[in-house]
Amino acid sequence: MTLGGQIAWDDTVLPFQLDRSDIRGRVARLDGALEKVLEQHAYPPQIEALVAEAALLTAMIGQTMKLRWKLSLQIRGSGAARLIATDYFAPSAPGEPARIRAYAAFDADRLAPDAAPFSQIGEGYFAILIDQGAGTTPYQGITPITGKSLADCAQTYFAQSEQLPTRFALTYGRSQLPGAAAHWRAGGVMLQTMPKASPFANAGGSGEGGLLDAADVLEGDDAEHWTRANMLLDTVEELELVGPSVQPTDLLVRLFHEEGPRVFDPQSVHFGCSCSADKVRQSLSIYSAKDIRSMTTEEGTVTADCQFCGAHYVFDPKTLGFEAEGDAD
C-alpha cells in the first residue's frame, strides 16, 4: 500500500453491507483526528486508552445514525475514571467531514497503575445521547457498565436498548512508521444486523445481569448468518484493523468475500469542537449578578475553559448573567 493510499483512508469511516447475511457494518481508521483528541490533555496511559476506544466507538456509531446534529457517548463510573464523554457532529453539508471530540475526568490518585484500563471505570452506566437540534427532543439510552471493554458495553447497549445485535472488533495504540514520530492510531470493524422487529424484545435476557444478548434477539436464518459473520470477524488481526498497510476494502474482501460485501461512500472524520464565547455566555445567562460575582477572579474577570479542546475564555463579569449591565466585547 502506498503512502498516498494510507493517507486516503486515515480518519475515515467506510460503510458496507454483507448482502448474503443482511448485515451492515463500518470499517473505521482514526489517525490525526485521534491524535488531536488526545493531545489536548496529558492523560495517564490508562485514561488515554479509554478515551481512544470511546472516540473510535463514537465515530463508528455516529456514522450509522441519520443525524442532523450530534451523537454523544457518556461513560460514568464509580472508579478512578469518573467520566468519559465524546461527541460526534454530523457533516454540515454533503461532502463535508464529520467532527469528533472527547475528554475524560478522573482521579489520578485512585488509578491502579498495573490494572487494565476498563477496570478503572468500576460500576456505572454507558449512555448514548442523540440530539437532532433545535425544535427536537433529545433521545437518551442507558445500560449498565458490563463486560470487559467499552466495546462490550456498546454491544450490550444495542442488544438491550435497540434489539440490534452488534459486534465491534477494535484496536488502538501508539504507532510509529520508519522515520516518523510515534502517534496514536485506531481502527476497527463494526457489524450490526439490519433493523427488524424482534420477537424477544420484551423477554428477559441471557446476558450479564439479565440483559439482552445477540442470541436473545435472533432466530433461524438470521441467527445462522450472524454466527457466520462473527466467526469470520474473529479471524481479523490487529494490524489489519489499525492499518496502515491494509486498505479497508481489501480487508472486507479478505474477511467477507463469500458474504457479498458492498461498500458505500466513505465519511471523513476530523477533530472539531463546537465551543464558543457566545455559548459560554448563554450557559452563564441563568445566573444573577451575585452569582457572577462569586465566579469572578482576583483580576476582575470570569474565565472558562473548554474540557474538549482547551480553549480559554475571559469575560467582563458585567456582561454576564441575566442582570448584565454592559454589552459583550
C-alpha positions as CSV (number, residue, x, y, z in Angstrom):
1,M,0.0,0.0,0.0
2,T,1.4,3.4,-1.0
3,L,1.7,6.4,1.4
4,G,-1.0,8.1,-0.6
5,G,-3.3,5.2,-0.2
6,Q,-2.6,5.1,3.5
7,I,-3.4,8.8,3.9
8,A,-6.6,8.4,1.8
9,W,-8.0,6.0,4.4
10,D,-6.8,7.7,7.5
11,D,-9.6,9.4,9.5
12,T,-12.4,7.8,7.6
13,V,-15.4,5.5,8.3
14,L,-16.3,3.2,5.4
15,P,-19.9,1.9,5.4
16,F,-20.6,-1.6,4.0
17,Q,-23.2,-4.2,3.7
18,L,-23.0,-8.0,3.6
19,D,-25.7,-8.9,1.1
20,R,-25.8,-12.6,1.8
21,S,-26.1,-12.1,5.5
22,D,-28.4,-9.0,5.7
23,I,-25.8,-7.4,7.9
24,R,-24.4,-3.8,7.7
25,G,-21.1,-2.6,9.1
26,R,-18.4,0.0,9.3
27,V,-14.6,0.0,8.9
28,A,-13.0,2.9,10.7
29,R,-9.5,4.3,10.8
30,L,-8.6,7.2,13.0
31,D,-5.1,8.8,12.9
32,G,-4.8,12.6,13.0
33,A,-8.3,13.0,14.5
34,L,-7.5,10.8,17.4
35,E,-4.1,12.4,17.9
36,K,-5.8,15.8,18.1
37,V,-8.3,14.5,20.7
38,L,-5.6,13.1,22.9
39,E,-3.0,15.9,22.6
40,Q,-5.4,18.4,24.3
41,H,-4.6,16.7,27.6
42,A,-1.7,14.9,29.3
43,Y,-3.7,11.8,30.2
44,P,-2.2,8.8,32.0
45,P,-1.9,5.7,29.7
46,Q,-5.0,4.0,31.1
47,I,-7.1,7.1,30.5
48,E,-5.6,7.6,27.1
49,A,-6.7,4.1,26.2
50,L,-10.2,4.6,27.4
51,V,-10.6,7.9,25.5
52,A,-9.2,6.3,22.3
53,E,-11.6,3.4,22.5
54,A,-14.5,5.7,23.2
55,A,-13.6,8.0,20.3
56,L,-13.4,5.1,17.9
57,L,-16.7,3.7,19.0
58,T,-18.3,7.2,18.7
59,A,-17.0,7.6,15.1
60,M,-18.4,4.2,14.1
61,I,-21.8,4.6,15.9
62,G,-22.3,8.2,14.8
63,Q,-21.9,7.2,11.2
64,T,-24.7,4.6,11.4
65,M,-27.2,7.2,12.6
66,K,-29.2,9.5,10.4
67,L,-28.0,12.5,12.3
68,R,-28.9,16.1,11.7
69,W,-26.6,17.3,14.5
70,K,-24.9,15.4,17.3
71,L,-24.5,12.0,18.9
72,S,-22.8,11.8,22.3
73,L,-21.4,8.9,24.3
74,Q,-21.0,9.1,28.0
75,I,-19.5,6.6,30.4
76,R,-19.8,7.3,34.1
77,G,-18.2,5.1,36.7
78,S,-17.5,4.7,40.4
79,G,-13.8,4.1,39.9
80,A,-10.9,6.3,39.1
81,A,-12.2,7.0,35.6
82,R,-15.3,9.0,36.6
83,L,-16.4,10.2,33.2
84,I,-15.6,9.7,29.5
85,A,-17.5,12.0,27.2
86,T,-17.5,12.1,23.4
87,D,-19.4,13.9,20.7
88,Y,-19.9,13.2,17.0
89,F,-21.1,16.1,14.9
90,A,-22.8,15.1,11.7
91,P,-21.4,16.7,8.5
92,S,-22.9,20.2,8.0
93,A,-23.3,19.5,4.2
94,P,-22.7,16.7,1.7
95,G,-19.0,16.1,1.2
96,E,-18.1,17.8,4.5
97,P,-16.3,15.9,7.2
98,A,-17.9,14.7,10.4
99,R,-16.3,16.0,13.6
100,I,-15.4,14.2,16.9
101,R,-14.2,15.4,20.3
102,A,-13.7,13.6,23.6
103,Y,-12.4,14.1,27.1
104,A,-12.1,12.3,30.4
105,A,-12.5,13.2,34.1
106,F,-10.5,11.0,36.5
107,D,-9.0,10.8,40.0
108,A,-5.2,10.4,39.4
109,D,-4.6,9.2,43.0
110,R,-7.1,6.4,42.6
111,L,-5.6,5.0,39.3
112,A,-4.2,1.4,39.6
113,P,-1.0,1.5,37.5
114,D,-0.9,-2.2,36.7
115,A,-4.7,-2.7,36.2
116,A,-6.4,-2.9,32.8
117,P,-7.9,0.5,31.6
118,F,-11.5,-0.8,31.7
119,S,-11.2,-1.9,35.3
120,Q,-10.6,1.8,36.2
121,I,-14.3,2.6,35.5
122,G,-15.9,0.4,38.1
123,E,-19.7,0.3,38.3
124,G,-21.7,2.8,36.4
125,Y,-23.5,3.3,33.2
126,F,-23.0,3.6,29.4
127,A,-25.2,6.1,27.6
128,I,-25.8,7.2,24.1
129,L,-27.5,10.6,23.6
130,I,-28.8,11.8,20.2
131,D,-29.6,15.5,19.7
132,Q,-31.1,16.4,16.4
133,G,-31.0,20.1,17.1
134,A,-33.5,22.9,17.8
135,G,-37.1,22.0,17.9
136,T,-36.5,18.3,18.7
137,T,-36.5,16.3,21.9
138,P,-33.1,14.7,22.7
139,Y,-33.0,10.9,23.0
140,Q,-31.1,9.1,25.7
141,G,-30.5,5.4,26.2
142,I,-28.7,3.9,29.2
143,T,-27.3,0.5,30.1
144,P,-25.1,-0.7,32.9
145,I,-21.3,-1.0,32.6
146,T,-20.8,-4.6,31.6
147,G,-18.3,-7.0,30.0
148,K,-14.6,-6.4,29.8
149,S,-14.3,-3.3,27.5
150,L,-16.2,-0.3,26.3
151,A,-16.9,-2.2,23.1
152,D,-18.7,-4.9,25.2
153,C,-20.7,-2.1,26.8
154,A,-21.7,-0.8,23.3
155,Q,-22.7,-4.3,22.2
156,T,-24.9,-4.7,25.3
157,Y,-26.4,-1.3,24.7
158,F,-27.6,-2.1,21.2
159,A,-28.9,-5.5,22.1
160,Q,-30.7,-4.2,25.2
161,S,-31.9,-0.8,24.1
162,E,-32.3,-1.2,20.3
163,Q,-32.7,-5.0,19.9
164,L,-29.9,-4.8,17.3
165,P,-27.2,-7.5,17.6
166,T,-23.9,-5.6,17.2
167,R,-20.3,-6.6,17.3
168,F,-17.1,-4.5,17.5
169,A,-13.5,-5.6,16.8
170,L,-11.2,-2.7,17.8
171,T,-7.6,-1.9,18.3
172,Y,-5.8,1.3,19.2
173,G,-2.4,2.5,20.5
174,R,0.7,4.4,19.6
175,S,2.1,3.6,16.1
176,Q,5.4,4.6,14.6
177,L,6.4,4.3,10.9
178,P,10.1,4.3,10.0
179,G,11.5,7.8,10.2
180,A,8.3,9.3,11.7
181,A,7.3,10.2,15.3
182,A,5.1,8.0,17.3
183,H,1.4,8.9,17.3
184,W,-2.0,7.4,18.0
185,R,-3.8,5.2,15.6
186,A,-7.1,3.3,16.0
187,G,-9.1,1.0,13.8
188,G,-12.0,-1.3,13.9
189,V,-14.9,-3.2,12.3
190,M,-18.5,-2.9,13.4
191,L,-21.1,-5.4,12.4
192,Q,-24.8,-4.9,13.0
193,T,-27.9,-6.8,11.9
194,M,-30.4,-4.8,9.8
195,P,-33.2,-3.3,11.9
196,K,-36.3,-5.5,12.2
197,A,-38.9,-6.4,14.7
198,S,-37.7,-8.8,17.4
199,P,-40.0,-11.5,18.8
200,F,-37.9,-11.4,22.0
201,A,-37.9,-7.6,22.6
202,N,-39.8,-7.9,25.9
203,A,-38.2,-11.1,27.2
204,G,-35.5,-11.4,29.8
205,G,-32.0,-11.7,28.5
206,S,-29.3,-14.3,28.8
207,G,-26.5,-11.7,29.1
208,E,-24.8,-10.4,32.2
209,G,-27.3,-9.2,34.8
210,G,-30.2,-10.5,32.7
211,L,-29.5,-8.0,29.9
212,L,-30.3,-9.0,26.3
213,D,-27.7,-10.6,24.2
214,A,-27.5,-11.2,20.4
215,A,-28.7,-14.7,20.9
216,D,-31.9,-13.4,22.6
217,V,-33.0,-11.3,19.6
218,L,-32.2,-13.6,16.7
219,E,-33.5,-16.9,15.4
220,G,-33.5,-19.1,12.3
221,D,-31.5,-17.9,9.3
222,D,-30.8,-14.5,11.0
223,A,-29.0,-16.3,13.9
224,E,-27.1,-18.5,11.5
225,H,-26.0,-15.5,9.4
226,W,-24.9,-13.6,12.5
227,T,-22.9,-16.5,13.8
228,R,-21.1,-17.0,10.5
229,A,-20.2,-13.3,10.1
230,N,-18.9,-13.2,13.7
231,M,-16.7,-16.3,13.1
232,L,-15.2,-14.6,10.0
233,L,-14.6,-11.4,12.0
234,D,-12.8,-13.5,14.7
235,T,-10.0,-14.1,12.1
236,V,-9.1,-10.4,11.8
237,E,-5.7,-9.4,13.0
238,E,-4.9,-6.2,14.9
239,L,-2.5,-4.9,12.1
240,E,-5.4,-5.4,9.6
241,L,-7.7,-3.3,11.8
242,V,-5.4,-0.4,12.5
243,G,-3.6,-0.3,9.2
244,P,-1.9,1.4,7.6
245,S,-0.7,-1.5,5.4
246,V,-4.1,-3.0,4.6
247,Q,-6.8,-0.9,2.9
248,P,-10.3,-1.2,4.3
249,T,-11.7,-2.5,1.0
250,D,-9.1,-5.2,0.9
251,L,-9.8,-6.1,4.5
252,L,-13.5,-6.6,3.7
253,V,-12.7,-8.9,0.8
254,R,-10.3,-10.9,2.9
255,L,-12.8,-11.4,5.7
256,F,-16.2,-11.5,4.0
257,H,-15.7,-12.3,0.3
258,E,-18.3,-15.1,0.4
259,E,-20.9,-12.8,2.1
260,G,-21.1,-10.4,-0.8
261,P,-19.6,-7.2,0.7
262,R,-20.8,-4.0,-0.9
263,V,-19.2,-0.7,0.1
264,F,-20.7,2.8,0.1
265,D,-19.1,6.3,0.1
266,P,-16.6,6.8,3.0
267,Q,-17.1,9.5,5.5
268,S,-14.1,11.6,6.6
269,V,-13.8,12.4,10.3
270,H,-11.9,15.4,11.7
271,F,-11.3,16.6,15.3
272,G,-13.6,19.5,15.9
273,C,-15.1,21.4,18.8
274,S,-18.3,23.4,18.9
275,C,-17.4,25.7,21.9
276,S,-17.6,29.5,21.5
277,A,-17.7,32.6,23.7
278,D,-21.4,33.0,22.8
279,K,-22.2,29.5,24.1
280,V,-20.4,30.2,27.3
281,R,-22.3,33.4,27.8
282,Q,-25.5,31.6,27.1
283,S,-24.7,28.9,29.7
284,L,-24.0,31.7,32.3
285,S,-27.2,33.6,31.5
286,I,-29.1,31.8,34.2
287,Y,-27.0,33.3,37.0
288,S,-27.7,36.5,38.9
289,A,-25.2,39.3,39.4
290,K,-24.4,38.0,42.9
291,D,-23.7,34.5,41.4
292,I,-21.4,36.0,38.8
293,R,-19.5,38.0,41.4
294,S,-18.8,34.7,43.2
295,M,-17.2,33.4,40.0
296,T,-15.1,36.5,39.4
297,T,-11.3,36.1,39.9
298,E,-9.0,38.5,41.7
299,E,-8.1,40.0,38.4
300,G,-11.8,41.1,38.0
301,T,-12.7,38.6,35.2
302,V,-14.7,35.5,34.8
303,T,-12.9,32.7,33.0
304,A,-14.0,29.4,31.4
305,D,-12.1,26.5,29.8
306,C,-13.4,24.0,27.3
307,Q,-12.8,20.5,28.5
308,F,-12.7,19.2,25.0
309,C,-10.3,21.5,23.1
310,G,-8.7,23.5,25.9
311,A,-10.0,26.9,24.6
312,H,-9.7,29.6,27.3
313,Y,-12.4,32.3,27.6
314,V,-12.1,35.5,29.6
315,F,-15.2,37.8,30.2
316,D,-16.0,41.0,31.9
317,P,-18.4,40.0,34.7
318,K,-20.7,43.0,34.0
319,T,-21.6,41.4,30.6
320,L,-22.7,38.1,32.1
321,G,-25.9,36.7,33.7
322,F,-29.5,37.8,33.4
323,E,-28.6,41.1,35.1
324,A,-25.9,42.0,32.7
325,E,-25.1,45.7,32.7
326,G,-23.0,46.2,29.6
327,D,-22.5,44.9,26.1
328,A,-20.3,41.9,25.3
329,D,-16.9,42.7,23.9
